[in-house]
Amino acid sequence: MPDAPETQPTYDLEALKRGDPAAFEALVRAESPRLFRFLLRFLENEEDAHNVMQEAFLQAFQRIDTFRGEARLTTWLYGIALNQARVLLRKNRRYEAMDEADLDRLQPTFSRGMYAQRHRPWPPDVLAEREDLRRLVREAIDRLPDSYREIILLRDIEELSTEEVARLLGLSEGAVRVRLHRARQALRALLSPHIEKGDV
């Protein structure tokens, strides 16, 4: 998916750093819907998503002086929320995530420089929008190692740019692209048997 330029809301950082309630309320009102959707996808529980979102905004308010402007304010806010969500998810995980070796086994094989298996183009973000595939896609994403799952959610579902995801996760842009490619290949391998059998 290409990185498309987006029009982002601008916030009065000086007012936020002064503790201006109106400036903070504007941030909360503008960012709550999208942040809640992300957390709901990540945690799969409305109450948990709501609680983490509230705590993230509270921490953002308390730590606004630490924001240096090296990334967008919204990327910084996502980072706070993601760190809290990771902790909660480790406590409540319903699926056993794969390890790196499992992920390796799901990568495509090659013969004489060509794919050994034939397959059609498979964009996971498009499949996720089809009602009959949502559950299977969700379960497959949940099985990915956390570092790959986060990249799929942030890059393909939330549509953050590669640069933003790299900043958020503390990775190089190249590492994000490699992990994203490997995660998509793993999802293809996990979902292909269901698609071929006509489960959906």
C-alpha atoms as an extended CHARMM CRD file, in Angstrom:
* protein
*
       200  EXT
         1         1  MET       CA              0.0000000000        0.0000000000        0.0000000000  PROA      1               0.0000000000
         2         2  PRO       CA              1.6390000000        3.3130000000       -0.9610000000  PROA      2               0.0000000000
         3         3  ASP       CA              2.1980000000        5.9950000000        1.6320000000  PROA      3               0.0000000000
         4         4  ALA       CA             -0.3160000000        8.7030000000        0.8190000000  PROA      4               0.0000000000
         5         5  PRO       CA              0.0700000000       12.1750000000        2.2340000000  PROA      5               0.0000000000
         6         6  GLU       CA             -2.6170000000       12.9330000000        4.7760000000  PROA      6               0.0000000000
         7         7  THR       CA             -4.0000000000       16.1820000000        6.0720000000  PROA      7               0.0000000000
         8         8  GLN       CA             -3.4030000000       16.0800000000        9.8020000000  PROA      8               0.0000000000
         9         9  PRO       CA             -5.0510000000       18.3570000000       12.3490000000  PROA      9               0.0000000000
        10        10  THR       CA             -2.7250000000       20.8290000000       14.0070000000  PROA      10              0.0000000000
        11        11  TYR       CA             -2.7500000000       21.3850000000       17.7420000000  PROA      11              0.0000000000
        12        12  ASP       CA             -1.5880000000       24.3320000000       19.8100000000  PROA      12              0.0000000000
        13        13  LEU       CA              1.4340000000       22.7110000000       21.4290000000  PROA      13              0.0000000000
        14        14  GLU       CA              2.2780000000       25.7840000000       23.4770000000  PROA      14              0.0000000000
        15        15  ALA       CA             -1.2390000000       25.8460000000       24.9130000000  PROA      15              0.0000000000
        16        16  LEU       CA             -1.0310000000       22.1280000000       25.6580000000  PROA      16              0.0000000000
        17        17  LYS       CA              2.2890000000       22.6320000000       27.4590000000  PROA      17              0.0000000000
        18        18  ARG       CA              0.7140000000       25.4370000000       29.4940000000  PROA      18              0.0000000000
        19        19  GLY       CA             -1.9520000000       22.9660000000       30.5990000000  PROA      19              0.0000000000
        20        20  ASP       CA             -4.7500000000       24.7930000000       28.7760000000  PROA      20              0.0000000000
        21        21  PRO       CA             -7.8930000000       22.6570000000       29.2980000000  PROA      21              0.0000000000
        22        22  ALA       CA             -9.4810000000       23.8310000000       26.0340000000  PROA      22              0.0000000000
        23        23  ALA       CA             -6.4260000000       22.7990000000       24.0070000000  PROA      23              0.0000000000
        24        24  PHE       CA             -6.3340000000       19.4020000000       25.6670000000  PROA      24              0.0000000000
        25        25  GLU       CA            -10.0820000000       18.9370000000       25.1640000000  PROA      25              0.0000000000
        26        26  ALA       CA             -9.6260000000       19.6840000000       21.4380000000  PROA      26              0.0000000000
        27        27  LEU       CA             -6.9340000000       16.9860000000       21.2490000000  PROA      27              0.0000000000
        28        28  VAL       CA             -9.1230000000       14.4350000000       23.0410000000  PROA      28              0.0000000000
        29        29  ARG       CA            -12.1840000000       15.1730000000       20.9120000000  PROA      29              0.0000000000
        30        30  ALA       CA            -10.2630000000       14.9650000000       17.6420000000  PROA      30              0.0000000000
        31        31  GLU       CA             -8.1670000000       11.8760000000       18.3830000000  PROA      31              0.0000000000
        32        32  SER       CA            -10.4530000000        9.7450000000       20.5820000000  PROA      32              0.0000000000
        33        33  PRO       CA            -12.4440000000        8.0130000000       17.7780000000  PROA      33              0.0000000000
        34        34  ARG       CA             -9.4080000000        6.8390000000       15.8150000000  PROA      34              0.0000000000
        35        35  LEU       CA             -7.3480000000        5.9190000000       18.8940000000  PROA      35              0.0000000000
        36        36  PHE       CA            -10.2620000000        3.9640000000       20.3490000000  PROA      36              0.0000000000
        37        37  ARG       CA            -10.7230000000        2.0170000000       17.0890000000  PROA      37              0.0000000000
        38        38  PHE       CA             -7.0390000000        1.1160000000       17.0720000000  PROA      38              0.0000000000
        39        39  LEU       CA             -7.0950000000       -0.0020000000       20.7010000000  PROA      39              0.0000000000
        40        40  LEU       CA            -10.2850000000       -1.9860000000       20.1580000000  PROA      40              0.0000000000
        41        41  ARG       CA             -8.6440000000       -3.8640000000       17.2620000000  PROA      41              0.0000000000
        42        42  PHE       CA             -5.5380000000       -4.3890000000       19.3560000000  PROA      42              0.0000000000
        43        43  LEU       CA             -7.2200000000       -5.4810000000       22.6000000000  PROA      43              0.0000000000
        44        44  GLU       CA            -10.5750000000       -6.8160000000       21.2890000000  PROA      44              0.0000000000
        45        45  ASN       CA            -12.3920000000       -5.5950000000       24.3940000000  PROA      45              0.0000000000
        46        46  GLU       CA            -14.3240000000       -2.3320000000       24.5570000000  PROA      46              0.0000000000
        47        47  GLU       CA            -13.8240000000       -1.7510000000       28.2730000000  PROA      47              0.0000000000
        48        48  ASP       CA            -10.0760000000       -2.4130000000       28.0310000000  PROA      48              0.0000000000
        49        49  ALA       CA             -9.7900000000       -0.1500000000       24.9800000000  PROA      49              0.0000000000
        50        50  HSD       CA            -11.6910000000        2.6340000000       26.7350000000  PROA      50              0.0000000000
        51        51  ASN       CA             -9.5930000000        2.3400000000       29.9120000000  PROA      51              0.0000000000
        52        52  VAL       CA             -6.2860000000        2.3110000000       28.0230000000  PROA      52              0.0000000000
        53        53  MET       CA             -7.3780000000        5.2870000000       25.9210000000  PROA      53              0.0000000000
        54        54  GLN       CA             -8.2770000000        7.3000000000       29.0320000000  PROA      54              0.0000000000
        55        55  GLU       CA             -4.9740000000        6.4350000000       30.6860000000  PROA      55              0.0000000000
        56        56  ALA       CA             -3.0740000000        7.3230000000       27.5100000000  PROA      56              0.0000000000
        57        57  PHE       CA             -4.6420000000       10.7860000000       27.3700000000  PROA      57              0.0000000000
        58        58  LEU       CA             -3.9570000000       11.2710000000       31.0680000000  PROA      58              0.0000000000
        59        59  GLN       CA             -0.3100000000       10.3280000000       30.6260000000  PROA      59              0.0000000000
        60        60  ALA       CA             -0.0510000000       12.5300000000       27.5410000000  PROA      60              0.0000000000
        61        61  PHE       CA             -1.3790000000       15.4550000000       29.5650000000  PROA      61              0.0000000000
        62        62  GLN       CA              1.0470000000       14.7600000000       32.4080000000  PROA      62              0.0000000000
        63        63  ARG       CA              4.0400000000       14.1640000000       30.1150000000  PROA      63              0.0000000000
        64        64  ILE       CA              3.4210000000       16.7860000000       27.4190000000  PROA      64              0.0000000000
        65        65  ASP       CA              6.6520000000       18.5650000000       28.4190000000  PROA      65              0.0000000000
        66        66  THR       CA              8.5990000000       15.4990000000       27.2470000000  PROA      66              0.0000000000
        67        67  PHE       CA              7.2210000000       15.8170000000       23.6960000000  PROA      67              0.0000000000
        68        68  ARG       CA             10.0540000000       17.1370000000       21.5360000000  PROA      68              0.0000000000
        69        69  GLY       CA              8.2840000000       17.4010000000       18.1950000000  PROA      69              0.0000000000
        70        70  GLU       CA             10.5020000000       14.8410000000       16.4460000000  PROA      70              0.0000000000
        71        71  ALA       CA              7.3390000000       12.9910000000       15.3660000000  PROA      71              0.0000000000
        72        72  ARG       CA              3.7420000000       14.1030000000       15.0700000000  PROA      72              0.0000000000
        73        73  LEU       CA              1.8980000000       14.6110000000       18.3320000000  PROA      73              0.0000000000
        74        74  THR       CA             -0.5630000000       11.8990000000       17.3250000000  PROA      74              0.0000000000
        75        75  THR       CA              2.2860000000        9.4150000000       16.7180000000  PROA      75              0.0000000000
        76        76  TRP       CA              3.6200000000       10.1950000000       20.1900000000  PROA      76              0.0000000000
        77        77  LEU       CA              0.1390000000        9.6540000000       21.6420000000  PROA      77              0.0000000000
        78        78  TYR       CA             -0.1600000000        6.2950000000       19.8400000000  PROA      78              0.0000000000
        79        79  GLY       CA              3.1690000000        5.2930000000       21.3550000000  PROA      79              0.0000000000
        80        80  ILE       CA              1.8920000000        5.9430000000       24.8720000000  PROA      80              0.0000000000
        81        81  ALA       CA             -1.3110000000        3.9960000000       24.1940000000  PROA      81              0.0000000000
        82        82  LEU       CA              0.5240000000        1.1280000000       22.4940000000  PROA      82              0.0000000000
        83        83  ASN       CA              2.9030000000        0.6340000000       25.4160000000  PROA      83              0.0000000000
        84        84  GLN       CA             -0.0070000000        0.3770000000       27.8520000000  PROA      84              0.0000000000
        85        85  ALA       CA             -1.9530000000       -1.9110000000       25.5450000000  PROA      85              0.0000000000
        86        86  ARG       CA              1.0470000000       -4.2490000000       25.2240000000  PROA      86              0.0000000000
        87        87  VAL       CA              1.1970000000       -4.6980000000       28.9920000000  PROA      87              0.0000000000
        88        88  LEU       CA             -2.5210000000       -5.4090000000       29.2310000000  PROA      88              0.0000000000
        89        89  LEU       CA             -2.4610000000       -7.7720000000       26.2760000000  PROA      89              0.0000000000
        90        90  ARG       CA              0.3210000000       -9.8650000000       27.7850000000  PROA      90              0.0000000000
        91        91  LYS       CA             -1.8570000000      -10.3520000000       30.8520000000  PROA      91              0.0000000000
        92        92  ASN       CA             -5.0260000000      -11.2110000000       28.9410000000  PROA      92              0.0000000000
        93        93  ARG       CA             -3.8160000000      -12.9290000000       25.7550000000  PROA      93              0.0000000000
        94        94  ARG       CA             -6.3470000000      -15.4380000000       24.4020000000  PROA      94              0.0000000000
        95        95  TYR       CA             -4.1810000000      -16.8010000000       21.6000000000  PROA      95              0.0000000000
        96        96  GLU       CA             -0.6910000000      -18.2140000000       21.7990000000  PROA      96              0.0000000000
        97        97  ALA       CA              1.3460000000      -16.1250000000       19.4090000000  PROA      97              0.0000000000
        98        98  MET       CA              3.7470000000      -17.7540000000       16.9920000000  PROA      98              0.0000000000
        99        99  ASP       CA              7.4630000000      -17.4160000000       17.4470000000  PROA      99              0.0000000000
       100       100  GLU       CA              9.9400000000      -16.4020000000       14.7490000000  PROA      100             0.0000000000
       101       101  ALA       CA             10.5170000000      -20.0210000000       13.6790000000  PROA      101             0.0000000000
       102       102  ASP       CA              6.7750000000      -20.5040000000       13.1390000000  PROA      102             0.0000000000
       103       103  LEU       CA              6.7050000000      -17.3570000000       11.0420000000  PROA      103             0.0000000000
       104       104  ASP       CA              9.6450000000      -18.6030000000        8.9600000000  PROA      104             0.0000000000
       105       105  ARG       CA              7.7250000000      -21.7820000000        8.1060000000  PROA      105             0.0000000000
       106       106  LEU       CA              4.8790000000      -19.6720000000        6.7110000000  PROA      106             0.0000000000
       107       107  GLN       CA              7.0870000000      -17.7550000000        4.2700000000  PROA      107             0.0000000000
       108       108  PRO       CA              6.8360000000      -18.6810000000        0.5620000000  PROA      108             0.0000000000
       109       109  THR       CA              9.3030000000      -21.1210000000       -0.9460000000  PROA      109             0.0000000000
       110       110  PHE       CA             11.1910000000      -20.5800000000       -4.1960000000  PROA      110             0.0000000000
       111       111  SER       CA             12.4080000000      -22.8820000000       -6.9270000000  PROA      111             0.0000000000
       112       112  ARG       CA             14.8760000000      -21.5810000000       -9.5280000000  PROA      112             0.0000000000
       113       113  GLY       CA             14.1890000000      -18.0350000000       -8.4670000000  PROA      113             0.0000000000
       114       114  MET       CA             10.3940000000      -18.3660000000       -8.8290000000  PROA      114             0.0000000000
       115       115  TYR       CA              7.6280000000      -18.8720000000       -6.2750000000  PROA      115             0.0000000000
       116       116  ALA       CA              7.1190000000      -22.6070000000       -5.7610000000  PROA      116             0.0000000000
       117       117  GLN       CA              3.4140000000      -21.9860000000       -5.0940000000  PROA      117             0.0000000000
       118       118  ARG       CA              1.0690000000      -20.1020000000       -7.3890000000  PROA      118             0.0000000000
       119       119  HSD       CA             -1.1140000000      -17.4730000000       -5.8040000000  PROA      119             0.0000000000
       120       120  ARG       CA             -3.1700000000      -14.4700000000       -6.6640000000  PROA      120             0.0000000000
       121       121  PRO       CA             -2.4500000000      -10.9820000000       -5.2950000000  PROA      121             0.0000000000
       122       122  TRP       CA             -3.6030000000      -10.9110000000       -1.6970000000  PROA      122             0.0000000000
       123       123  PRO       CA             -3.9140000000       -7.5420000000        0.0480000000  PROA      123             0.0000000000
       124       124  PRO       CA             -4.8780000000       -8.2330000000        3.7020000000  PROA      124             0.0000000000
       125       125  ASP       CA             -6.3640000000       -4.7720000000        4.1920000000  PROA      125             0.0000000000
       126       126  VAL       CA             -8.9040000000       -5.4580000000        1.4090000000  PROA      126             0.0000000000
       127       127  LEU       CA             -9.7780000000       -8.9260000000        2.6810000000  PROA      127             0.0000000000
       128       128  ALA       CA            -10.2800000000       -7.5740000000        6.1810000000  PROA      128             0.0000000000
       129       129  GLU       CA            -13.1080000000       -5.3900000000        4.8850000000  PROA      129             0.0000000000
       130       130  ARG       CA            -15.0960000000       -8.3710000000        3.6420000000  PROA      130             0.0000000000
       131       131  GLU       CA            -17.6110000000       -9.3560000000        6.2720000000  PROA      131             0.0000000000
       132       132  ASP       CA            -17.1870000000      -13.1030000000        5.7630000000  PROA      132             0.0000000000
       133       133  LEU       CA            -13.4170000000      -12.9310000000        6.2890000000  PROA      133             0.0000000000
       134       134  ARG       CA            -13.1630000000      -10.5670000000        9.2170000000  PROA      134             0.0000000000
       135       135  ARG       CA            -13.1670000000      -13.2200000000       11.9320000000  PROA      135             0.0000000000
       136       136  LEU       CA            -10.5810000000      -15.3840000000       10.1550000000  PROA      136             0.0000000000
       137       137  VAL       CA             -8.3340000000      -12.4010000000        9.4310000000  PROA      137             0.0000000000
       138       138  ARG       CA             -8.6220000000      -11.2010000000       13.0300000000  PROA      138             0.0000000000
       139       139  GLU       CA             -7.7020000000      -14.6210000000       14.3990000000  PROA      139             0.0000000000
       140       140  ALA       CA             -4.7950000000      -14.9520000000       11.9660000000  PROA      140             0.0000000000
       141       141  ILE       CA             -3.4500000000      -11.5130000000       12.9100000000  PROA      141             0.0000000000
       142       142  ASP       CA             -3.7020000000      -12.4590000000       16.5930000000  PROA      142             0.0000000000
       143       143  ARG       CA             -1.4730000000      -15.4740000000       15.9910000000  PROA      143             0.0000000000
       144       144  LEU       CA              1.3980000000      -13.3840000000       14.6200000000  PROA      144             0.0000000000
       145       145  PRO       CA              4.3420000000      -12.5640000000       16.8970000000  PROA      145             0.0000000000
       146       146  ASP       CA              3.6120000000       -9.2670000000       18.6300000000  PROA      146             0.0000000000
       147       147  SER       CA              6.2600000000       -7.3160000000       16.7090000000  PROA      147             0.0000000000
       148       148  TYR       CA              4.6750000000       -8.3490000000       13.3850000000  PROA      148             0.0000000000
       149       149  ARG       CA              1.0940000000       -7.9940000000       14.5990000000  PROA      149             0.0000000000
       150       150  GLU       CA              1.7160000000       -4.4000000000       15.6470000000  PROA      150             0.0000000000
       151       151  ILE       CA              3.1330000000       -3.5090000000       12.2470000000  PROA      151             0.0000000000
       152       152  ILE       CA              0.1590000000       -5.0420000000       10.3880000000  PROA      152             0.0000000000
       153       153  LEU       CA             -2.2940000000       -3.1350000000       12.5940000000  PROA      153             0.0000000000
       154       154  LEU       CA             -0.4560000000        0.1730000000       12.3860000000  PROA      154             0.0000000000
       155       155  ARG       CA              0.5300000000        0.0380000000        8.7170000000  PROA      155             0.0000000000
       156       156  ASP       CA             -2.2750000000       -1.8850000000        6.9520000000  PROA      156             0.0000000000
       157       157  ILE       CA             -5.2370000000       -1.2430000000        9.2370000000  PROA      157             0.0000000000
       158       158  GLU       CA             -4.5180000000        2.1970000000       10.7330000000  PROA      158             0.0000000000
       159       159  GLU       CA             -2.6750000000        3.2560000000        7.5430000000  PROA      159             0.0000000000
       160       160  LEU       CA              0.1360000000        5.0670000000        9.3250000000  PROA      160             0.0000000000
       161       161  SER       CA              3.0630000000        5.7910000000        7.0380000000  PROA      161             0.0000000000
       162       162  THR       CA              6.1610000000        3.6020000000        7.0930000000  PROA      162             0.0000000000
       163       163  GLU       CA              8.0840000000        6.5130000000        8.5950000000  PROA      163             0.0000000000
       164       164  GLU       CA              5.5370000000        6.9370000000       11.3970000000  PROA      164             0.0000000000
       165       165  VAL       CA              5.5100000000        3.2290000000       12.2150000000  PROA      165             0.0000000000
       166       166  ALA       CA              9.3190000000        3.2090000000       12.2740000000  PROA      166             0.0000000000
       167       167  ARG       CA              9.3920000000        6.1350000000       14.7100000000  PROA      167             0.0000000000
       168       168  LEU       CA              6.6600000000        4.6440000000       16.8680000000  PROA      168             0.0000000000
       169       169  LEU       CA              8.3270000000        1.2450000000       17.1800000000  PROA      169             0.0000000000
       170       170  GLY       CA             11.9240000000        2.4630000000       17.2410000000  PROA      170             0.0000000000
       171       171  LEU       CA             12.8580000000        0.6520000000       14.0150000000  PROA      171             0.0000000000
       172       172  SER       CA             14.4130000000        1.6300000000       10.7250000000  PROA      172             0.0000000000
       173       173  GLU       CA             12.0300000000        2.0820000000        7.7910000000  PROA      173             0.0000000000
       174       174  GLY       CA             13.7370000000       -0.8700000000        6.1060000000  PROA      174             0.0000000000
       175       175  ALA       CA             13.0240000000       -3.0930000000        9.1170000000  PROA      175             0.0000000000
       176       176  VAL       CA              9.3670000000       -2.0350000000        9.0480000000  PROA      176             0.0000000000
       177       177  ARG       CA              9.0930000000       -2.9430000000        5.3540000000  PROA      177             0.0000000000
       178       178  VAL       CA             10.7360000000       -6.3380000000        5.8990000000  PROA      178             0.0000000000
       179       179  ARG       CA              8.5260000000       -7.2100000000        8.8690000000  PROA      179             0.0000000000
       180       180  LEU       CA              5.4270000000       -6.0090000000        7.0660000000  PROA      180             0.0000000000
       181       181  HSD       CA              6.2610000000       -8.1840000000        4.0530000000  PROA      181             0.0000000000
       182       182  ARG       CA              6.9130000000      -11.2320000000        6.2490000000  PROA      182             0.0000000000
       183       183  ALA       CA              3.7120000000      -10.6370000000        8.2250000000  PROA      183             0.0000000000
       184       184  ARG       CA              1.6420000000      -10.3930000000        5.0350000000  PROA      184             0.0000000000
       185       185  GLN       CA              3.1970000000      -13.6020000000        3.7040000000  PROA      185             0.0000000000
       186       186  ALA       CA              2.4200000000      -15.3790000000        6.9830000000  PROA      186             0.0000000000
       187       187  LEU       CA             -1.1960000000      -14.1760000000        6.8890000000  PROA      187             0.0000000000
       188       188  ARG       CA             -1.4970000000      -15.3880000000        3.3120000000  PROA      188             0.0000000000
       189       189  ALA       CA             -0.2870000000      -18.8450000000        4.3600000000  PROA      189             0.0000000000
       190       190  LEU       CA             -2.6370000000      -18.9610000000        7.3670000000  PROA      190             0.0000000000
       191       191  LEU       CA             -5.7090000000      -17.8760000000        5.4130000000  PROA      191             0.0000000000
       192       192  SER       CA             -5.1510000000      -19.5850000000        2.0600000000  PROA      192             0.0000000000
       193       193  PRO       CA             -6.4240000000      -23.0190000000        3.2330000000  PROA      193             0.0000000000
       194       194  HSD       CA             -9.7190000000      -21.4490000000        4.3440000000  PROA      194             0.0000000000
       195       195  ILE       CA            -10.1110000000      -19.5450000000        1.0880000000  PROA      195             0.0000000000
       196       196  GLU       CA             -9.2770000000      -22.5740000000       -1.0380000000  PROA      196             0.0000000000
       197       197  LYS       CA            -11.6800000000      -24.8250000000        0.9030000000  PROA      197             0.0000000000
       198       198  GLY       CA            -14.4480000000      -22.2980000000        0.5210000000  PROA      198             0.0000000000
       199       199  ASP       CA            -14.8510000000      -21.7110000000        4.2680000000  PROA      199             0.0000000000
       200       200  VAL       CA            -15.6490000000      -18.0950000000        3.4540000000  PROA      200             0.0000000000
